[in-house]
Amino acid sequence: MGKRKLRINGHSHLLPYPEEIPQYMKDKGIFWVDEDRKFMLQKDWRRPVTDSSFFLNEKLEWMDRYNIDHAVVLNLSQLYGNGLRVEEMKQALRFQNDFNARIQHGNPSKFSCGFVVHPGFVRGACWEIERCVEELGMQLLCLPTHYMDTIGT
């Protein structure tokens, strides 16, 4: 009998646990997850968390249950920085990228994680690409194709 082929989930997302999200993210209405892990929220928006496997430990259990060997973790569109002022956008992207780097470094055999930049701010995007590749050791750029600046254009 031949060797089993790897099973890879090529499109996956992970949410931070509520306690992993910095307080300023909630205070500024940028992004947070409620304490019951039932909703992800922004200032005037909320979306149900449809499965507990959106969180790390539960994702690992889910992967074991369904014999998934590896997952590619993409960025959350809620953290692309759309409509945020430049400084808040940088904080949101940095949080997302640092979170994904921690996931990848803590579980390198299980996850390949992406990082995100805001293409509307080219100089900042180049700096963040360099930081994510050189300092965080990430190799997968998730370049958003739908993004806005602070006035929604």
N, C-alpha and C positions, 0 to 999 in steps of 0.2 A: 504494500500500500504506500502511495506517495505522501510526501510531506504536505501538510495542510497549508493552504495559501493564507496569507495575512488578510484579515478583514479590517478595513479602514473606513471609518466614518469621515467622509471628506467634507462635511459641512456641519459643524457643531458649534454650540455656544455655551458659555459658562457664565453664570451670574455670581458676583461676590455675595458672601453671606452678609446679612445686614450689618453686623459688627465690623466688617472689613471696610465699609464705606466711610470715608472721612466725613465728619460732621459738616464741614463747609459745603460738601456736595448737596446735602439735604437743605441746609440753611439758605443756599442760593437757588434752590429748586432745580439743580442740574440733573441729579439722578439719585435714587435710593431704592431700596427694597424694604417693604414693610416687615415688621418683626415676625409676623406669621409666615413669611415667605410666600405669600399668596399673590402679591402684586409688585411689579416694578413701576416706579413713579418718577415723574418730572413735575415741574411747577403746575401745569394745567392738564396733565395727562396721566393716565394709568393704564396698565395692560396686565391681564392676568398671567401669572406664572403657571403654565399649563401642566407642568410635571416637575416632580422633585429632582429629576435628573439634570436640571439646569444648574445644580450646585455640585461642587467638586466630589465630596464623598459619595453622594447619591449617583453621580455620573460614573464613578469608578465601579460601583455595585452594578449599575445598569450595563456597563460595558462587559463586566464579567458574566452577567446573566445571559447576555445575547452574543457572547463570544466575539466581541469587538476588541481587536488587538491594539488599535491606535485610533486617535481622533485628531482631526485638524480643527482647531478652535479659531473661529473667526470673530471679529470685533462686533460689539453691539452697536447698531445704528443709532441708538439713543445717545451714544457717547462720541459721535462724530464731531460734535461741537456746533451743530447747526443752530444759527440764530443767536449764539452766545457772543458776548464781547470777547475780544482777543485774549485777555488774561484768563477768563473763565474757560474759554475753549482750550487753551494750553493746559490748564489744570485737569480738565476732563480727559483729554487725550493722554496726558502723562499718567493719570490714574489708571486708565484702561490698559495702556501699554505695560506699566509696571505690574499690574495684576496678572496679565497674560504671561509676562516673563516669569513671575513667581510660580505660576502653574506649570509652565514648561520646565523650569529648572528643578522643581520639586518632583516632577513625574516625567522625566525625559523619554522613557520607553513608551509612555501612554499618550503623550500630547505633543503636537507641533502647533504652536500658537502664533497667530498673526499679530501685527501691530498696525496702527492706523495713524494717518496724518491728514491734515485739512489742506486739500489742494488749492484752496482759495488764498492761502498765505504761504507762498512758495518758499521764502527764506526760512520761515519757521518749520515748514515741512522738511526741508533739507537738513536742518539741525536735528529734528526728531528722528529722521531716518538714520542719520549717523549715530545718534545716541543709542537707538534700539539695536542697530547692527553691531556697532563697536563695543558698547558698554554692556548691553543686555544679552548679546549673543543670539538675537532673533533673526530669522531668515525669510519670513513670510510677510510681505507688505499687503495689507488689505486696503486698497485705494478706493475710497468711496467715489461713486459716479453721480451721486445725488447729494449735493451740499449747498448750503446757503451762507451768506455773510451775515453780519449783525442786523442788516435791514431786510433780510429775507429774499435777496436776489441771488 
